[in-house]
């Protein structure tokens, strides 16, 4: 069993129990990590308080408000994290947004392209830069991606382009932060029925394809993604950085 007692994990993008971020936070908490959760705006504060309690961290965990499109808010949150914990061990970046995702890439506006990459990609750079000083003994930074970064999926559109940029960013950040023993990795999760997935038209078509053609003939469970995140956050993964790890029941290896 992986022991994360005495470790601090900061999770960005945990909005509800049906999210992948919640499954990751659940596994980190079960392993003994202390959680710090961020919420985007004041209207989400009460929901985040309940999530922290549901994770068994009401007395030990912390909540922080942070809109990752604001450098000022990111700087403030990490100053608060330093005051609260001194140092941190894991950062989970579970953030992605593309306005008007139903538009094809061809019909994506310049502004929608900018927002998608700012929120989904640059936020990882900003969080990594702020987190690094609080990881004096090294640490783990994780983000979430999807196979749509490599292959064209119906209706994934500009988010696929952003995820491709995110995966490249992981590799470059891994090179930048490696000398500080900070590892940066991505988890490419298979399709999961999250609230965010509702924004993708005909999402059921993707789920059915995985069940029919994936080697395990089923879709992935969010807790399986959580287990992988726990492993990558632990010392067992001390030699792994810059990688995209697939947790998709093997779908990515298939052709027809």
N, C-alpha and C positions, 0 to 999 in steps of 0.2 A: 504493500500500500504506500502511495506517495504521501509524504508528510510535509505540509506547508505551514506548520505551526511557527509563529514568529515572523512570517512573511506578510507583506502588505501588497494587495492586488488592487489596482485602480481600474474600474470598468467604465468605459464611455459608450453610451448608446443603449443602455438597458432601459427599455421603455415599458415592457409588460412581460408577463409570465410566458407568453408564447414566443418570445424572441430567442434567438440563438444565444444572445448575450446572457439571458437568464440562466440557460443551461450551463454555460461556462462559469458564471458566478456561483451557481449551485455546487458544481464540482470543486471549485476552489475553496468554497466555504466548508464543504464536507471534509476536505483535506486539512483544514485548520487555518487557512489563510484569513487574515483580517481584510475586509472589503471596504473600499471607498467607491461609492457610486456617484456618477454625475447625472444631472437632469438639465434639460435645455432651458426651461423657463419656469417661472413661478407657478404656473398653472399645473405643472407636473410634479410639484414638490410633494403633495400629499400621497400621490400614487407611489412615488419613490420611497417615501417613508414606510409605506406598507410593504413594498418589495424588500426593503432592508430587513424589516421584521420577519417576513416570510422566510428569508434566508438565514434566520437565527442570529442576526447581527445587530439587533436593535441597540444593545449596550456597548458593543465593541466597534461596530462599523461607523462610517461617516458618510454624509451626503454633501455634495458640492454642486452648485449651479454653474453650468458652463455651456455657452454656445461656442462650438469649436470654430465658427467662422470669425471669431473675435480674438485677436492676439492678446488684447488686454485681459479678457476673461480667462484665457488659458494661463497667462502669467499669474493672475490672482489665485487661481485654483492651485497651482503648484506651490505658490508661497504658502497657502493654507495647508497643503499636504506636508510641506516641510515642517511647519509649526506643529502639526498634529502627530506626525510619525517620525520625523527626522530624515528617514529615507524610505524608499519604496523598492519593490522587487519585480513587480509585473505590471504592465499596462496592456489593457485589452481595448483595441480600437474596433468597435462594432458599429460603424457609422457609414451610411451611404445614402445619397439622395440625388435624384435627377429630376428636375422639373419637366413636365410634359414628356414623360418617358414613352408615351404612346406614339410620339412622332418618330418617324424613321431617322436614321443618322443623316441621310441626305437632307431632310427637312428640319434638322436641329438648328436653332438659332445660335448666334454667337454668344448671347447672354446665357442661354440654357447650358451651352457647353461649358462656359466659365463657371457657373454655379455648380454643375455636376462635379467638375474637377476640383474646385475649391473645397467643397464639403466632403467629397468622397476620397480625395487623394491628398491635397495639401494639408488637410487636418492631421493626417498621420505624421507628416514632416514636422508640423508645429508641435504636436504632442511629444514626439520623440526628442526634439530639441529641448523642450521644457523638462522632460523627464530625466534626461541623461545626468544632470548634476545631482539628482536625488538617488542615483544608482552608483555610488562610489565603489562598490564591490561587484559591479556587474548586475545584469538583470535580463528580463525577457520582455520584448514588445511583440504583441500579436495583433494581426488584423484579419479580417474575413473577406474572402473573395469568392468568385464563382467561375465555373468552367466557361461561361459566356465571355470571359476575357480572351479565350483562345479560339473558340468556335462560335459561329453565329447561331443564336437561339432566337426563335420567333418572339418578337415584341420586347426583347431585352434592350435593343437599340443603344442609345448613348451610354447607358450604364455599362454595357459590355466594353465600350471604349475606355470608360473611366476605370473599370476593374483591370484592364490591361495596363494602364498607367500605374495603378496601385501596385500590381505585382512587380513591375520594374522598379518602382520606388522602394519596395521591400529590399530588393537586391542592393541598390545603391546605399540605402541606410545601413544595411548589414555591413557593408564595406567601411562606411564612415565610422560606425560605432563599435566595430569589432575590436579595435585596440583597447577599448574600455571594458571589454568583456560583456558588452551588451548585445544580446542576440535579437535579431528581428526576423520574424517568420510570418507567413500567411497560411491560413487554413481555407482550402477550397471545399466548402460544404456542398453536398448535393441539395437539390430543391427541397425546401421544407415549408410547410403551411404556416408561415408567419403572417402577421398583419401587413408587413411591408410587401410580402409577395402578392398581396391582393391587387397591387398596382400594376401587375404584369398581366396583360390580357391572355386568356387561354392558358393560364398557368397549369391547369389540370393536364393539359397535353404533355407538358414536360414531365410531370409526375408519372404519368402513364408510361412514357417512353423509358424511364429508369426502371420501372417495375418489369417491363417487358424485355429489355435488352441488357440491363445491368447484370453482372455476374451473380450477385446475391439475390436478384429477382425481387427486390424490395427497395423502398426508399429509406434514407438514413433517419435515425432518431436524433433529435437535438442533443440528448445526453451523450451520444457517441461523439459528437463534435466537442462537447464539454470535456470528455475524457481525453481527447487529443490535445485540447488547450491546456489541460492540467499537466499532461506529460511535457509539452513544450515549455511550460512555465517552470518546470522542476529541473533539478540538477541532473536528472537522467538524460536530459536533452542538451547537456552542456556543450556538445560538439556540433550542434545543428543550428545553422543560421543562414539567412537569405533564401530559404526554401519555401515552396508552396506545397503543402501536404494535402492530398485529396482525401476527403472523408465523404465519399459519395457512393458507397457500395460497389465501387469498381467501374462505374459507368464510363469514366474518362478513358478507360483502356479499350473500349469497344469501337468497332467500325460500324458494320451493319448488324 
